[in-house]
Amino acid sequence: MNISDIQKRAQGVKAGTVSSLEVDYARGILRAQRGNISSALYVVGLCGTADDALLIEPYLHGPERDVYGETALKALVRYLGLVNRYRPLLRKLIMSATDLGFRNSRMSAIHLAKDYFKKFRDDELGCELVAIFCNPSDQDQPSARYTLVDILGIRDEIGDPFGLKLEAGDADAGYIVKMARQRFNCPGGLH
């Protein structure tokens, strides 16, 4: 079996379905911790069940967490839909100014914030995203901007929805901050 081919089918970029035998093959790669682990994380995340969290979690904390942590977190939260189980971890990662657990863990958690806020309210965390966006020295500022635009659903209302033309400044920043502060009941000015 070719795990890369299975991954493409699981992601829908190649025609065809993924069989239960192929998902079991991907699970075997995760258990053995050998082979194309990244592809196996995608396959199990997209085609597995909540019980597969036990196979994926070690990649958040294990010795290769810097390589696979981001994919593992996305597989658990977004693909398997276990946001309720991992909401405390996402919150902890976003609220920390440094990476906890694996490289780019904060940025990864910020990118999953839209999942975090589905049918859930956490104004403090929302205001933290605004603070990150308003801090030009924060390395996660671009991630916070993208995520706020996504959460607020304002892509069609701003000139540069993806933040691709920021060299001359962010003409949309004021609007994004205003809308986010309203949404999350943030106190005070622009942090």
C-alpha positions as CSV (number, residue, x, y, z in Angstrom):
1,M,0.0,0.0,0.0
2,N,1.1,3.5,-0.7
3,I,0.3,5.8,2.2
4,S,0.9,9.0,0.2
5,D,-1.8,7.8,-2.3
6,I,-4.1,7.0,0.5
7,Q,-3.6,10.5,2.0
8,K,-4.5,12.1,-1.4
9,R,-7.7,10.2,-1.5
10,A,-8.5,11.0,2.1
11,Q,-7.9,14.7,1.5
12,G,-10.1,14.6,-1.7
13,V,-7.3,15.7,-4.0
14,K,-7.4,12.4,-5.8
15,A,-10.5,10.4,-6.8
16,G,-11.5,7.4,-4.8
17,T,-12.4,6.3,-1.3
18,V,-10.3,5.1,1.5
19,S,-11.0,1.6,2.7
20,S,-11.0,0.4,6.3
21,L,-8.0,-1.7,5.5
22,E,-6.1,1.4,4.3
23,V,-7.1,3.2,7.5
24,D,-5.8,0.3,9.5
25,Y,-2.6,0.4,7.5
26,A,-2.2,4.1,8.5
27,R,-2.9,3.2,12.1
28,G,-0.1,0.6,11.9
29,I,2.4,3.2,10.8
30,L,1.4,5.4,13.8
31,R,1.7,2.4,16.2
32,A,5.1,1.4,14.8
33,Q,6.3,5.1,14.7
34,R,8.0,4.3,11.4
35,G,7.3,5.2,7.8
36,N,5.4,8.2,6.5
37,I,4.0,9.3,9.8
38,S,2.8,12.7,8.4
39,S,0.6,11.0,5.8
40,A,-0.6,8.5,8.3
41,L,-1.7,11.3,10.7
42,Y,-3.8,12.8,7.9
43,V,-5.4,9.5,6.9
44,V,-6.3,8.5,10.5
45,G,-7.4,12.1,11.3
46,L,-9.6,12.3,8.2
47,C,-10.9,8.8,8.1
48,G,-10.5,7.5,11.7
49,T,-12.7,7.6,14.8
50,A,-12.4,9.4,18.2
51,D,-10.7,6.2,19.6
52,D,-7.8,7.0,17.3
53,A,-6.9,10.0,19.4
54,L,-4.8,7.6,21.5
55,L,-2.7,6.8,18.5
56,I,-2.3,10.5,17.5
57,E,-1.7,12.1,21.0
58,P,1.9,10.7,21.4
59,Y,2.9,12.9,18.4
60,L,2.0,16.0,20.4
61,H,4.4,15.1,23.2
62,G,6.8,12.4,22.0
63,P,10.4,12.8,20.8
64,E,9.3,13.8,17.3
65,R,6.7,16.4,18.4
66,D,8.6,19.2,16.6
67,V,8.1,17.4,13.3
68,Y,4.6,16.0,13.8
69,G,3.0,18.1,16.5
70,E,1.2,20.6,14.2
71,T,-0.3,17.8,12.1
72,A,-1.3,15.8,15.1
73,L,-3.1,18.8,16.7
74,K,-4.9,19.5,13.5
75,A,-5.9,15.8,13.1
76,L,-7.3,15.7,16.6
77,V,-9.1,19.1,16.6
78,R,-10.2,19.7,13.1
79,Y,-10.3,16.3,11.3
80,L,-11.5,14.1,14.1
81,G,-13.6,16.9,15.5
82,L,-12.4,16.5,19.1
83,V,-12.3,20.2,19.8
84,N,-14.1,19.8,23.1
85,R,-11.5,17.4,24.4
86,Y,-8.6,19.6,23.3
87,R,-10.0,23.1,24.0
88,P,-8.0,23.5,27.2
89,L,-4.8,22.6,25.4
90,L,-5.6,25.1,22.5
91,R,-6.4,27.8,25.1
92,K,-3.1,27.2,26.9
93,L,-1.1,27.2,23.7
94,I,-2.6,30.5,22.5
95,M,-2.4,32.3,25.9
96,S,1.3,31.4,26.2
97,A,3.8,33.8,24.5
98,T,6.1,30.8,23.9
99,D,5.7,27.4,22.3
100,L,4.7,24.7,24.7
101,G,5.2,21.1,23.7
102,F,6.3,21.5,20.1
103,R,7.7,24.0,17.7
104,N,5.1,26.4,16.3
105,S,2.6,25.1,18.8
106,R,1.2,28.6,19.5
107,M,0.8,29.4,15.8
108,S,-0.8,26.0,15.2
109,A,-3.3,26.6,18.0
110,I,-4.1,30.1,16.6
111,H,-4.9,28.6,13.3
112,L,-7.3,26.2,15.0
113,A,-9.0,29.0,16.9
114,K,-12.0,29.0,14.5
115,D,-12.7,25.4,15.6
116,Y,-12.2,26.5,19.2
117,F,-14.9,29.1,18.9
118,K,-17.5,27.0,17.2
119,K,-20.5,27.0,19.5
120,F,-18.3,28.2,22.3
121,R,-17.7,31.6,23.8
122,D,-14.4,32.7,25.4
123,D,-14.0,36.5,25.3
124,E,-10.7,36.4,27.2
125,L,-9.1,34.2,24.5
126,G,-10.7,36.3,21.7
127,C,-9.2,39.4,23.3
128,E,-5.8,37.7,23.5
129,L,-6.0,37.1,19.7
130,V,-6.7,40.8,19.3
131,A,-3.7,41.6,21.5
132,I,-1.5,39.3,19.4
133,F,-2.7,40.9,16.2
134,C,-2.0,44.4,17.7
135,N,1.5,43.6,18.7
136,P,3.9,44.2,15.7
137,S,6.7,42.4,17.5
138,D,4.7,39.2,18.1
139,Q,5.8,36.6,15.6
140,D,2.3,35.2,15.5
141,Q,0.7,38.5,14.5
142,P,0.0,37.3,10.9
143,S,-1.6,34.1,12.2
144,A,-3.8,36.1,14.5
145,R,-4.8,38.4,11.7
146,Y,-5.8,35.6,9.4
147,T,-7.7,33.8,12.2
148,L,-9.6,36.9,13.3
149,V,-10.7,37.6,9.7
150,D,-11.8,34.0,9.5
151,I,-13.6,33.9,12.8
152,L,-15.4,37.2,12.1
153,G,-16.3,36.2,8.6
154,I,-15.2,39.5,7.1
155,R,-13.2,38.4,4.1
156,D,-15.6,40.1,1.7
157,E,-15.6,43.3,3.8
158,I,-11.9,44.1,3.7
159,G,-9.4,45.0,1.0
160,D,-6.7,42.4,1.8
161,P,-8.4,39.4,3.4
162,F,-5.4,37.2,3.4
163,G,-2.8,39.8,4.5
164,L,-0.7,39.5,1.4
165,K,0.0,43.2,0.8
166,L,1.1,44.4,4.2
167,E,4.5,46.0,3.2
168,A,3.0,49.5,3.3
169,G,0.9,48.8,6.4
170,D,-2.3,47.1,7.1
171,A,-5.2,49.3,5.9
172,D,-7.7,46.8,7.2
173,A,-6.2,46.6,10.8
174,G,-8.5,49.2,12.3
175,Y,-11.6,47.5,11.0
176,I,-10.5,44.0,12.0
177,V,-9.7,45.2,15.5
178,K,-13.0,47.1,15.8
179,M,-15.0,44.1,14.8
180,A,-13.0,41.7,17.0
181,R,-13.3,44.0,20.0
182,Q,-17.1,44.1,19.5
183,R,-17.3,40.3,19.0
184,F,-15.2,39.5,22.1
185,N,-16.2,42.5,24.3
186,C,-12.6,43.6,24.6
187,P,-11.9,46.5,26.9
188,G,-9.9,49.6,26.2
189,G,-7.9,50.6,23.1
190,L,-5.8,48.7,20.7
191,H,-3.8,46.9,23.4
